Amino acid sequence: MIQSAGLIQVRALLVLIFVLVVSAARSLAQNPDPTPSPSPTASPKASLEKNFVLNVLKDQYGLWTFPLRLQKDDWKWAAPLGAASIALLNTDEASGHALHYNRTRVNISKDISMAGTGYAAAGSALTFYAIGRAMHNARARETGILSLEAFVDSGILTQVVKTVARRPRPLDDNGEGEFFVHGSSFFSGHASTIWSLAAVINDEYGKRSPWIKYGIFGLATAVSISRYTGQNHFPGDILVGSAVGYGVGHFVYLKHHDRDLDQAASATKPVTKLEKYFPRINTDLDHKTHTYGVGLAWNF
């Protein structure tokens, strides 16, 4: 009984990493960096390429110190999510034993999970960047750089936690999943990698096309599930890894995204036939004053 209580406490502490990382992105969105934005006549921003290493270091500082920026409202959704993660971590042994080894299922899972490897993530980021540079597409270029930055950030965070947690994988040690023994199961690197990439791509293009949003999140979900069906990770490893990856990717986007790209896209967006007859609905929510607003706009 004492040992079980100790394991629950350990897993509760570990899951705080996940809760706090995701909360960091939300807090940053509601409380942006107080540094004033440059005026239209100010000198251009330093290139993301030039400051890539510096930005990664700043990201790491922000990610590891984010508890100082948590807001009271964050716990309204973070607490239930954290409780769900703790519940999964404490039922991982039973979940691991529920799957019997099946070569066909494992091979298919392995093929799907290839999309979450470092090679695939880095390759996708560099492809976005190369297309952006070749086609003079600023958004594609930024997507490539920020995807690569999120990949590096989540990789550092993942490896640090894996080294500390030392959790065996489901096929090791009779699938007990004890922490601080040996191994690198907690948390899933494939999940954190693909979700960090998905978060950046969705933030850049998700509002422009729902197919991109559903497609990239569907891929991330498939890769994450494949790590369980392939018996590489416990469900708790996957949930925490997915949430950390999404939190890191969203954090990087909010921190370094050039908002001028959004203004340029709005100014050049063509007006469709439907938009001529139907209003565009804009909503506004102010958490501080608890006020809501709705605006209607027509194009003539």
Secondary structure, 3 states (H helix, E strand, C coil): CHHHHHHHHHHHHHHHHHHHHHHHHHHHHHCCCCCCCCCCCCCCCCCCCCCHHHHHHHHHHHHHCHHHHCCHHHHHHHHHHHHHHHHHHCCHHHHHHCCCCCHHHHHHHHHHHHHHCHHHHHHHHHHHHHHHHHHCCHHHHHHHHHHHHHHHHHHHHHHHHHHHHCCCCCCCHHHCCCCCCCCCCCCCHHHHHHHHHHHHHHHHHHCCCHHHHHHHHHHHHHHHHHHHHCCCCCHHHHHHHHHHHHHHHHHHHHHHCCCHHHHHHHHHCCCCHHHHHCCEEEEEEECCCCEEEEEEECCC
